[in-house]
């Protein structure tokens, strides 16, 4: 089959897929057993720059557990993890968390300045410095938030206890114990004693104004 304008054809058999590649940059992926593909599709593609395509692949036809039994043919390298293919036989390789690069290349963990580009001639799975930095920054941020929250909580408790201690001290100093004794004696009588809070007294006396002193006001 020839492409539009007499362009050449390159056929590559990859898991039941036929690839037609033109002389320039255009290509088409077609299922080998597809009965709905016609040569007219090439003409229709002349006005399109892109088409939706899904490319799926895997290594061999063994599961990860089976492949690991033969380290000679097992392709996953250092700092990598084996992943069983979800769409058929075979397996895939991926870098461990905290590493980036190409899990199929040898090289192992390298420093950032020795890191390859993850392609041909790369260094396999290399330590992802940015990932480590992100973890440090996030951990530090969470730590600061917890520290500030804990400090605020402790400060609130300290102030509350200090206020309660000061109130108890003032209560004793200003005859509070004697007042309690007088109130307890009156509990059985018809007389009732109302105790006002400092806030109520402040409001009733207009912030303790001299004109509100008994015998002086209007």
QUIPETA-V685068 format. One record per residue. RES is the residue in one letter. PSI is psi as a letter, one per 30 degrees, with the letter a starting at -180 (999 if undefined). Layout:
RES|PSI + RES|PSI
This chain:
X|k + X|k + X|l + X|k + X|g + X|g + X|l + X|l + X|k + X|k + X|k + X|k + X|j + X|j + X|h + X|g + X|k + X|k + X|k + X|j + X|k + X|a + X|f + X|b + X|f + X|k + X|l + X|k + X|k + X|k + X|k + X|e + X|g + X|k + X|g + X|g + X|k + X|l + X|f + X|f + X|e + X|e + X|e + X|f + X|f + X|f + X|g + X|k + X|f + X|l + X|k + X|k + X|k + X|k + X|j + X|k + X|l + X|l + X|k + X|a + X|g + X|l + X|l + X|e + X|e + X|e + X|e + X|f + X|f + X|i + X|f + X|e + X|f + X|k + X|f + X|k + X|a + X|l + X|h + X|l + X|k + X|k + X|k + X|k + X|k + X|f + X|g + X|a + X|l + X|l + X|l + X|l + X|k + X|l + X|k + X|l + X|k + X|f + X|l + X|l + X|a + X|j + X|f + X|f + X|k + X|l + X|e + X|a + X|k + X|l + X|l + X|e + X|f + X|g + X|k + X|a + X|g + X|g + X|a + X|k + X|g + X|a + X|g + X|a + X|j + X|l + X|k + X|j + X|e + X|e + X|e + X|e + X|e + X|e + X|e + X|e + X|e + X|e + X|e + X|e + X|e + X|e + X|e + X|e + X|e + X|e + X|e + X|e + X|e + X|e + X|e + X|e + X|e + X|e + X|e + X|e + X|e + X|e + X|e + X|e + X|e + X|e + X|e + X|e + X|e + X|e + X|e + X|e + X|e + X|e + X|e + X|e + X|e + X|g + X|g + X|e + X|e + X|e + X|e + X|e + X|e + X|e + X|e + X|e + X|f + X|f + X|e + X|f + X|l + X|f + X|k + X|k + X|k + X|k + X|k + X|k + X|l + X|e + X|e + X|e + X|e + X|e + X|e + X|f + X|g + X|h + X|h + X|h + X|k + X|f + X|f + X|g + X|k + X|k + X|f + X|f + X|l + X|999
